[in-house]
Amino acid sequence: MIFGATVLVAGMFGMIIVGYAVTPLPAQAQSQDGVDDRASVITYANGKTLAVLGVRRKPVTYAQIPRPVQDAVIAAENSSFREDSGISLSGLARSLWSTLSGQQVQGGSTITQQMARNYYDGLSQERSVKRKLKEIFVAVKVNKSLSKEIILEQYLNTIYFGRGAYGIGAAAEAFFNVRDVSKLTPEQGAYLAGRIQNPSAFDEAEAAGRMAATEERYAYVIGQMAKLDPAAYGSLPSKSPTSPKRIKKWSKDYHKGINGYMITAALNELKAKTGLDLDDVEKGGYRIRSTFDKRLMEAAKAAVNQHTRTVPDEITATLASVDPRNGRVSAFYGGDDYTTDQWNDAFMSQKQAASAFKPYVLAAWLNQGYSLRSFLPASSPLKLEGTTPIANDHPSKAPSVDVISATAHSVNTAFAKMGEKVGLDHVIDIAARAGLDRGNLESARDRHRYLIAIGSSQVTAVEQAGGYSIFANAGKHYDNHVIIDVTTKDRQKRYVEKTTPVHAISPEVAADATYALQAVVTQGTGRNAALPGRPVAGKTGTNNENKEAWFVGFTPQVSTAVGMFRQECRTKSGKVVRPRYDNCPWYRGKDPTKEKTYTPDKPYTLPYEVPLGAAFEGATYPAAIWRTFMTEATKNQPVEQFPPRADIGNTQDLAPEPTPSATPAPSATPVPTSTPLPEPSTDDPAVDDPAGDDAECDPLDDCQDDTRPDDTGPARPDEAGLPADEGTSGGEDGSQAAAGPAPAQASRRP
């Protein structure tokens, strides 16, 4: 019997020896998936943190970890760590006895074993004899090949402490708001060491106010520390008998408020440019530098809210601001709170550009070799092939108008005729090179023909702000973008913004177009947007029945677009509300037109776009919002002048020049660099300026700011089967309006 037992024991140890011999030492590259996971940081353009997404891990070096913290962990988990061979003989004996007796396999793991189990691939967390033996073999080999310092460093950077914190660096911040781990006290180290045993259980108990387990474990650790080094820690139990005070647990919602719109815009672009998705970001430890300026983001929200606080809730305003010198989106307004409304109007709401599209027609005109001195038809209606007759809102006393006055006063007939002369394909090409969606442009041409010249194509605020950069930046256009660069955790550049522009138009064309667009602000429809002491150029735009209103303008350093529209949706009770993602079926991923109970005039229909109201034109609310924002955006910038008028091209009169006997239309007077205006009122912007402008409205001054083009044409195939926006229009005045409200197309809430 004794002989048999001896053979059994010898056989077991022989198997152990063989197993040890054939178990390879894992290479450093064989770390487990996730062991190096760490959160990525999205920053503002200035490097300040916008959001931290993903696993909370902050790797530190052995030298950064205070000796008392090291000793606390060793005292709590493995008091013989500094001297042992990587395994505990007593723990190994317990494991073997448990196996032989048929009991559950138990622990007894050393720090080295825990590190191996948590760090290296192939050592799972399952409870089995095979896994346990492999863990022991690896631990012994690791102990021989790595120093105790490296083992402890890897262990303390890998272990979970609770509160979502992996590693001692992240734990120091999560529990004590200590950003430099070297500043941890012995008491703080003892508390954290005690948590390693069962961090999730401690989290749950402490959250419920049950502190007994915490204090018991803390007392055990400082007692063990006193035994480990009486000289250094012998007084701890009496000096600090209770655990140190922690900070309140907080889980910051980085998506709250306007931050969520910035985060989502950055993640969307990151995916498109690099292929990195949210899962990659949450584990990869990237540093993603965005283009956003925190001060200007807040200024955009403040400007919109200041001028819309008294308007109906169904009215939406959006804003986007781009640096024309590099294409960076520095600020935008997509909504007030991402956590309650995820639709980003600045990037996602596509609305008809109205007369704010006319600068691209002007650019095409100049690019074809025609000059600002040319005369164009000012009488309406104007009939062009395949297009509903185009009218001007105000009758003209003169039959023609020069290009500058046509721009300043947004004369529809003049721009439609310009579009016919240069060809719509040429207009589309320039607009597309300025960053507008070519598909939308071609669809508008196919559906509405020459009405595209007065703005029937759909645009976003970001597209318009970036599009006008070709005028502000000598004809060059940089792709609108929200990411400057992406750096890996190894400090390598994964992505860098594109720095090569598209030459959309020549500098001379840009200079002459800007000259005409300055007249909009100094003597035309955009006077409410003037910035005292600073040159401004821009264009107003208002859709048919005042369904959409725009002001897009720029200085040499900043291009900003402001748009407004109104949409309504009926709830189950029949109440008319502003559409949000949670109160219309379309916004919950459903297409109500495919529902069996769907009827167009019943509750829970699609959101419908309806007129803003008579007070809402490009020259009113949008211009007031624009001016308020741009006052803040330019306040720290030097005053720069636009290039002088180049006066290129040949005269190409499409209508006879008015005779001296006729009452002249506004002439091409020199454009001053600035027009002082009183400071904008904080009252309802509808009272600020527009009434005064309308009171002295020139016959060609498009104060009404309204266009009504053709509403025919099939729904586009990319509109998910939804009815087309029948209010297709473009100018500041025009022809007939569509009958009835139009379902919102590619607008608020998916």
LINMO-V335593 format. One record per residue. PSI is psi as a letter, one per 30 degrees, with the letter a starting at -180 (999 if undefined). D_LAST is the distance of its C-alpha to the last C-alpha in whole Angstrom. Layout:
BEGIN
psi: (PSI | PSI)
d_last: (D_LAST | D_LAST)
END
This chain:
BEGIN
psi: (e | e | e | e | e | e | e | e | e | e | e | e | e | e | e | e | e | e | e | e | e | f | j | l | k | k | l | e | f | h | l | l | k | f | f | g | k | l | l | l | k | k | l | l | e | g | f | k | k | e | l | j | k | a | k | j | k | i | k | l | l | e | f | f | j | k | e | e | e | e | e | e | e | e | e | e | e | i | f | g | e | f | f | l | g | f | l | j | e | e | e | e | e | e | e | e | e | e | e | e | f | g | l | k | k | l | b | g | k | l | e | e | e | e | e | e | e | f | e | k | k | f | j | l | g | l | j | l | e | e | e | e | e | e | e | e | e | e | e | e | e | e | e | f | f | l | l | e | e | e | e | e | e | e | e | f | f | e | k | k | f | l | g | g | k | k | l | e | e | e | e | e | e | e | f | g | h | j | f | j | f | f | f | k | l | e | e | e | e | e | e | e | e | f | f | e | e | i | e | e | e | e | e | e | e | e | e | g | g | j | f | e | e | e | e | e | e | e | e | e | e | f | e | e | e | e | e | e | i | e | e | e | g | f | f | e | e | e | e | i | f | l | l | l | k | l | l | k | k | k | j | k | j | f | f | k | b | f | e | e | e | e | e | e | e | e | e | e | e | e | e | e | e | f | f | k | a | e | e | e | e | f | f | f | h | l | j | j | j | l | f | k | j | e | e | e | e | e | e | e | e | e | e | e | e | e | f | g | f | g | l | k | f | f | k | k | k | l | k | k | k | k | j | f | f | f | g | k | j | f | l | l | j | f | l | e | j | f | f | f | j | f | k | j | e | e | f | f | j | j | l | k | f | b | f | f | f | f | f | e | e | e | e | e | e | e | f | g | g | k | l | f | f | l | k | l | k | f | k | l | l | k | k | l | k | g | k | k | k | k | l | k | e | k | k | k | f | k | f | l | k | l | e | e | e | e | e | e | g | h | j | e | e | e | e | e | e | e | e | e | e | f | k | e | e | e | e | e | e | e | e | e | f | g | f | l | j | e | e | e | e | e | e | e | e | e | e | g | b | f | f | f | f | g | h | f | l | k | l | l | e | e | e | e | e | e | e | f | f | f | e | f | h | h | f | k | k | k | k | k | l | g | k | e | l | k | k | l | f | g | h | k | j | e | k | k | l | k | g | j | l | k | j | e | l | l | e | e | e | e | e | e | e | e | e | e | f | e | f | e | e | f | g | b | f | g | f | f | g | k | j | k | g | k | k | k | k | a | k | l | k | k | l | k | g | h | e | k | k | k | k | k | l | l | l | f | f | k | k | k | k | k | l | k | l | k | k | l | k | k | a | e | f | f | k | k | l | k | k | l | f | g | g | k | e | e | f | g | g | k | j | f | f | g | k | e | g | k | k | f | g | l | l | h | a | l | k | k | k | l | k | e | l | f | f | j | l | e | f | c | e | e | e | e | e | e | e | e | e | f | e | e | f | g | f | g | k | l | j | k | l | l | l | l | k | f | h | l | l | l | k | i | k | g | l | k | k | k | l | f | f | l | j | k | l | k | l | i | l | k | j | l | f | l | j | k | l | l | k | k | l | g | a | j | f | f | f | e | e | e | e | e | e | e | f | h | k | k | f | f | j | i | e | e | h | k | k | j | a | k | g | l | k | l | k | k | f | g | g | h | g | l | k | l | j | f | h | k | a | f | a | f | l | a | b | l | l | k | k | l | k | k | k | k | k | h | c | k | k | 999)
d_last: (79 | 79 | 79 | 76 | 74 | 75 | 74 | 71 | 70 | 71 | 69 | 66 | 67 | 67 | 64 | 62 | 64 | 63 | 59 | 60 | 61 | 58 | 55 | 54 | 53 | 49 | 49 | 47 | 44 | 44 | 42 | 39 | 36 | 34 | 37 | 36 | 33 | 32 | 29 | 28 | 28 | 25 | 27 | 27 | 29 | 32 | 32 | 31 | 29 | 25 | 25 | 26 | 24 | 26 | 30 | 32 | 35 | 37 | 40 | 44 | 47 | 50 | 52 | 49 | 50 | 52 | 55 | 55 | 52 | 53 | 56 | 54 | 51 | 55 | 56 | 54 | 53 | 56 | 59 | 61 | 58 | 60 | 63 | 62 | 61 | 57 | 58 | 60 | 63 | 63 | 59 | 60 | 63 | 61 | 58 | 61 | 63 | 59 | 59 | 63 | 63 | 60 | 58 | 54 | 54 | 54 | 53 | 55 | 53 | 54 | 52 | 52 | 51 | 48 | 47 | 48 | 46 | 43 | 43 | 44 | 43 | 44 | 45 | 43 | 43 | 44 | 48 | 50 | 54 | 53 | 50 | 52 | 55 | 53 | 51 | 55 | 56 | 53 | 54 | 58 | 57 | 54 | 57 | 59 | 57 | 55 | 56 | 56 | 54 | 51 | 51 | 51 | 48 | 46 | 46 | 45 | 42 | 41 | 42 | 39 | 40 | 37 | 35 | 33 | 35 | 37 | 40 | 43 | 41 | 38 | 40 | 42 | 39 | 37 | 40 | 42 | 40 | 42 | 41 | 44 | 45 | 49 | 49 | 49 | 52 | 54 | 52 | 49 | 49 | 51 | 48 | 46 | 48 | 49 | 45 | 45 | 47 | 44 | 41 | 38 | 41 | 42 | 38 | 38 | 42 | 41 | 38 | 40 | 43 | 45 | 47 | 50 | 49 | 48 | 51 | 53 | 52 | 52 | 56 | 56 | 55 | 57 | 60 | 59 | 59 | 62 | 64 | 62 | 64 | 66 | 67 | 63 | 62 | 65 | 64 | 60 | 61 | 63 | 61 | 57 | 57 | 54 | 51 | 49 | 47 | 43 | 40 | 38 | 35 | 32 | 28 | 27 | 23 | 22 | 18 | 20 | 19 | 18 | 20 | 16 | 15 | 18 | 18 | 15 | 15 | 19 | 18 | 15 | 18 | 21 | 19 | 19 | 23 | 25 | 23 | 23 | 20 | 20 | 23 | 25 | 24 | 25 | 29 | 30 | 31 | 29 | 30 | 27 | 28 | 25 | 25 | 24 | 27 | 27 | 29 | 27 | 23 | 25 | 27 | 23 | 22 | 25 | 26 | 23 | 23 | 27 | 26 | 24 | 25 | 27 | 24 | 22 | 19 | 17 | 18 | 16 | 17 | 17 | 19 | 20 | 23 | 25 | 28 | 30 | 32 | 30 | 26 | 26 | 23 | 25 | 22 | 19 | 18 | 14 | 14 | 17 | 16 | 14 | 15 | 14 | 11 | 9 | 7 | 10 | 11 | 14 | 12 | 9 | 10 | 12 | 15 | 18 | 21 | 23 | 27 | 25 | 25 | 29 | 30 | 29 | 32 | 34 | 34 | 34 | 37 | 39 | 38 | 40 | 43 | 43 | 44 | 43 | 46 | 45 | 45 | 42 | 42 | 41 | 42 | 40 | 38 | 38 | 38 | 37 | 36 | 33 | 32 | 32 | 35 | 34 | 35 | 36 | 35 | 38 | 41 | 43 | 47 | 47 | 46 | 45 | 44 | 44 | 41 | 40 | 41 | 38 | 36 | 37 | 36 | 33 | 35 | 33 | 36 | 37 | 34 | 34 | 37 | 37 | 34 | 36 | 39 | 37 | 35 | 31 | 31 | 33 | 30 | 27 | 29 | 30 | 26 | 25 | 28 | 26 | 23 | 21 | 19 | 22 | 20 | 18 | 22 | 23 | 21 | 22 | 26 | 26 | 24 | 26 | 29 | 30 | 28 | 26 | 29 | 28 | 24 | 22 | 20 | 17 | 17 | 15 | 17 | 18 | 19 | 21 | 23 | 24 | 25 | 27 | 29 | 31 | 33 | 33 | 34 | 37 | 35 | 33 | 29 | 28 | 25 | 22 | 22 | 21 | 24 | 28 | 29 | 29 | 32 | 33 | 35 | 38 | 37 | 37 | 34 | 31 | 29 | 30 | 29 | 30 | 32 | 33 | 32 | 32 | 34 | 32 | 35 | 39 | 40 | 42 | 39 | 37 | 40 | 40 | 37 | 36 | 40 | 38 | 35 | 37 | 39 | 35 | 36 | 40 | 40 | 37 | 34 | 33 | 36 | 34 | 32 | 36 | 37 | 40 | 42 | 40 | 39 | 35 | 34 | 31 | 29 | 28 | 26 | 25 | 23 | 24 | 25 | 24 | 20 | 19 | 22 | 23 | 25 | 25 | 29 | 31 | 34 | 35 | 34 | 30 | 28 | 25 | 22 | 21 | 19 | 18 | 16 | 16 | 14 | 15 | 14 | 17 | 17 | 19 | 22 | 21 | 21 | 19 | 17 | 14 | 10 | 9 | 7 | 10 | 12 | 10 | 10 | 7 | 5 | 8 | 7 | 10 | 10 | 13 | 15 | 16 | 17 | 21 | 21 | 19 | 20 | 19 | 21 | 21 | 19 | 15 | 14 | 11 | 11 | 14 | 15 | 18 | 21 | 22 | 25 | 28 | 29 | 26 | 27 | 26 | 30 | 29 | 26 | 25 | 28 | 29 | 26 | 27 | 31 | 30 | 28 | 30 | 33 | 32 | 31 | 34 | 37 | 38 | 38 | 41 | 41 | 41 | 42 | 40 | 42 | 45 | 44 | 45 | 46 | 46 | 46 | 48 | 48 | 46 | 47 | 44 | 46 | 50 | 50 | 51 | 55 | 56 | 57 | 53 | 51 | 50 | 46 | 45 | 47 | 46 | 47 | 47 | 44 | 45 | 43 | 42 | 42 | 43 | 41 | 41 | 39 | 35 | 36 | 33 | 33 | 31 | 31 | 31 | 35 | 35 | 36 | 34 | 37 | 40 | 38 | 38 | 42 | 43 | 41 | 43 | 42 | 40 | 38 | 35 | 34 | 32 | 30 | 28 | 28 | 27 | 27 | 27 | 24 | 25 | 24 | 22 | 18 | 17 | 16 | 13 | 11 | 11 | 14 | 12 | 15 | 16 | 16 | 19 | 20 | 21 | 23 | 25 | 28 | 29 | 31 | 31 | 31 | 30 | 27 | 24 | 25 | 23 | 20 | 17 | 14 | 11 | 10 | 8 | 8 | 7 | 4 | 0)
END
